[in-house]
């Protein structure tokens, strides 16, 4: 049962950003199509599978105690780095407002300015337009997946939950954003996601 909780925490933390993106697009009334949402979920699942598999393979060459310790340090570092990076980017954006480019693979861009992915201004994100968004969200979670694989999290379960949560997070986020025209800033999505990762590290190591 413990591995399910760990997989749940990692998958949830990985998709907080997807939820924030969904809200941002809902608030702007820019629809993310079914196949586009599916593309994002597939990218997220593949990213989780590959990064965790790499961490798990490295762990085979080390003792159980050492892999557990290294996994704890890796996941904890990702969490604290996430907090630091969130505040750093927020401070930078506050001091120096500029127009972002869709070519920048940073998911926060799509939260603050979701319309930049809508290249044809159709208020609909098709599969082609979703690729950059999918890649940005996936890259953001690679390091955490590696640490989780090193710690021995169940890869199939985590991969499936990541896929499922990604689909639900985007869809539910869009619904919330469209209905209540609310937004979750990149700052708060980063704080929540990083905090969940820190909780996962503590849970994996001490419980």
C-alpha positions as CSV (number, residue, x, y, z in Angstrom):
1,X,0.0,0.0,0.0
2,X,2.9,2.3,0.7
3,X,4.1,2.3,-2.9
4,X,0.7,3.4,-4.0
5,X,0.8,6.5,-1.7
6,X,4.3,7.4,-3.0
7,X,3.2,6.9,-6.6
8,X,0.1,9.0,-5.9
9,X,2.2,11.9,-4.4
10,X,4.7,11.9,-7.2
11,X,2.0,11.8,-9.9
12,X,0.0,14.5,-8.1
13,X,3.0,16.8,-7.7
14,X,3.9,16.3,-11.4
15,X,0.5,17.4,-12.5
16,X,-0.1,20.5,-10.4
17,X,1.4,22.4,-13.2
18,X,-0.9,20.7,-15.7
19,X,-3.9,21.8,-13.6
20,X,-2.6,25.4,-13.5
21,X,-2.2,25.4,-17.3
22,X,-5.7,24.0,-17.7
23,X,-7.1,26.8,-15.5
24,X,-5.1,29.5,-17.5
25,X,-6.5,28.2,-20.8
26,X,-10.0,28.0,-19.4
27,X,-9.9,31.5,-18.1
28,X,-8.8,32.7,-21.6
29,X,-11.5,30.4,-23.2
30,X,-8.8,28.7,-25.3
31,X,-9.9,25.1,-25.6
32,X,-7.3,22.3,-25.4
33,X,-8.6,19.5,-27.7
34,X,-9.1,15.9,-26.6
35,X,-6.2,14.7,-28.8
36,X,-4.0,17.6,-27.6
37,X,-4.8,16.7,-24.0
38,X,-4.0,13.0,-24.8
39,X,-0.7,14.1,-26.4
40,X,0.3,16.0,-23.2
41,X,-0.6,13.0,-21.1
42,X,1.4,10.6,-23.3
43,X,4.4,12.9,-23.1
44,X,4.1,13.1,-19.3
45,X,3.8,9.3,-19.0
46,X,6.7,8.6,-21.2
47,X,8.8,11.2,-19.3
48,X,7.9,9.6,-16.0
49,X,8.7,6.1,-17.3
50,X,12.0,6.9,-18.9
51,X,13.3,9.1,-16.0
52,X,12.2,6.6,-13.4
53,X,13.6,3.6,-15.4
54,X,17.0,5.4,-15.6
55,X,17.0,6.0,-11.8
56,X,15.9,2.4,-11.2
57,X,18.7,1.0,-13.4
58,X,21.3,3.1,-11.6
59,X,20.0,1.9,-8.3
60,X,20.8,-1.8,-9.2
61,X,24.5,-1.1,-8.9
62,X,24.2,0.3,-5.4
63,X,23.1,-1.1,-2.0
64,X,19.5,-0.7,-0.9
65,X,20.5,1.6,1.9
66,X,22.6,3.8,-0.4
67,X,19.9,4.0,-3.1
68,X,17.3,4.9,-0.6
69,X,19.5,7.7,0.8
70,X,20.5,9.0,-2.7
71,X,16.8,8.9,-3.8
72,X,15.8,10.9,-0.7
73,X,18.5,13.4,-1.4
74,X,17.6,13.7,-5.1
75,X,13.9,14.1,-4.5
76,X,14.4,16.5,-1.7
77,X,16.9,18.5,-3.8
78,X,14.3,18.7,-6.6
79,X,11.7,20.0,-4.2
80,X,13.9,22.7,-2.7
81,X,15.3,23.6,-6.1
82,X,11.7,23.9,-7.3
83,X,10.9,26.4,-4.5
84,X,14.0,28.4,-5.1
85,X,13.5,28.5,-8.9
86,X,9.8,29.5,-8.4
87,X,10.7,32.5,-6.3
88,X,13.7,33.3,-8.6
89,X,11.6,33.4,-11.7
90,X,8.8,35.3,-10.0
91,X,11.3,38.0,-8.9
92,X,12.8,38.1,-12.3
93,X,9.4,38.5,-14.0
94,X,8.4,41.2,-11.5
95,X,11.6,43.2,-12.1
96,X,11.8,42.7,-15.8
97,X,8.5,42.3,-17.6
98,X,9.1,41.0,-21.2
99,X,7.1,39.2,-23.9
100,X,7.9,35.5,-23.7
101,X,8.4,33.3,-26.8
102,X,6.7,30.0,-27.4
103,X,10.2,28.5,-28.2
104,X,11.2,28.8,-24.5
105,X,10.6,25.4,-22.9
106,X,9.3,26.7,-19.6
107,X,5.8,25.7,-18.5
108,X,5.3,29.0,-16.5
109,X,5.1,30.9,-19.8
110,X,1.9,29.0,-20.7
111,X,0.4,29.7,-17.3
112,X,1.0,33.5,-17.4
113,X,0.4,33.9,-21.2
114,X,-1.6,30.9,-22.4
115,X,-2.4,32.5,-25.7
116,X,1.1,32.2,-27.0
117,X,0.6,28.5,-27.8
118,X,-2.5,29.4,-29.9
119,X,-0.4,30.1,-33.0
120,X,-3.3,30.5,-35.4
121,X,-5.4,32.5,-32.8
122,X,-8.3,30.0,-33.2
123,X,-8.9,29.7,-29.5
124,X,-8.3,26.0,-29.9
125,X,-5.0,24.2,-29.2
126,X,-4.6,21.4,-31.7
127,X,-2.1,18.5,-31.5
128,X,0.7,20.4,-33.3
129,X,0.3,23.4,-31.0
130,X,0.3,21.2,-27.9
131,X,3.7,19.7,-28.6
132,X,5.8,22.5,-27.1
133,X,3.5,22.7,-24.1
134,X,3.7,18.9,-23.6
135,X,7.5,19.0,-23.8
136,X,7.8,21.9,-21.4
137,X,5.6,20.1,-18.8
138,X,7.5,16.9,-19.2
139,X,11.0,18.3,-18.9
140,X,9.9,20.1,-15.7
141,X,9.3,16.7,-14.0
142,X,12.3,14.6,-15.3
143,X,14.6,15.1,-12.3
144,X,11.9,14.2,-9.8
145,X,11.2,11.0,-11.8
146,X,14.8,10.0,-11.7
147,X,15.0,10.4,-8.0
148,X,11.8,8.5,-7.5
149,X,13.2,5.6,-9.7
150,X,16.3,5.6,-7.6
151,X,14.2,5.3,-4.5
152,X,12.4,2.3,-5.9
153,X,8.9,3.7,-6.7
154,X,6.7,1.4,-8.7
155,X,7.3,2.4,-12.3
156,X,4.2,1.0,-14.0
157,X,1.8,2.3,-11.3
158,X,3.4,5.8,-11.3
159,X,3.5,5.9,-15.1
160,X,-0.2,5.1,-15.3
161,X,-1.2,7.5,-12.5
162,X,0.9,10.3,-14.2
163,X,-1.0,9.6,-17.5
164,X,-4.4,9.6,-15.8
165,X,-3.8,12.6,-13.6
166,X,-2.5,14.6,-16.5
167,X,-5.7,14.0,-18.5
168,X,-7.8,14.9,-15.5
169,X,-5.7,17.9,-14.4
170,X,-5.9,19.6,-17.8
171,X,-9.6,18.9,-18.3
172,X,-10.7,19.8,-14.8
173,X,-8.4,22.9,-14.7
174,X,-10.0,24.1,-18.0
175,X,-13.5,23.6,-16.6
176,X,-12.6,25.5,-13.4
177,X,-10.9,28.3,-15.3
178,X,-13.8,28.7,-17.8
179,X,-16.5,28.5,-15.1
180,X,-14.9,30.8,-12.5
181,X,-12.4,32.7,-14.7
182,X,-9.9,32.1,-12.0
183,X,-6.2,31.7,-12.3
184,X,-3.5,29.9,-10.4
185,X,-0.2,31.8,-10.9
186,X,3.0,30.0,-11.9
187,X,4.3,31.0,-8.5
188,X,1.7,29.2,-6.5
189,X,1.6,26.1,-8.8
190,X,5.4,25.9,-8.4
191,X,5.2,26.2,-4.6
192,X,2.5,23.5,-4.3
193,X,4.3,21.1,-6.6
194,X,7.6,21.6,-4.9
195,X,6.0,21.1,-1.5
196,X,4.4,17.8,-2.5
197,X,7.8,16.6,-3.8
198,X,9.4,17.4,-0.4
199,X,6.6,15.5,1.3
200,X,7.2,12.6,-1.0
201,X,11.0,12.6,-0.1
202,X,10.2,12.6,3.6
203,X,7.5,9.9,3.2
204,X,9.8,7.6,1.2
205,X,12.7,7.9,3.5
206,X,11.2,8.0,7.0
207,X,7.9,6.1,6.7
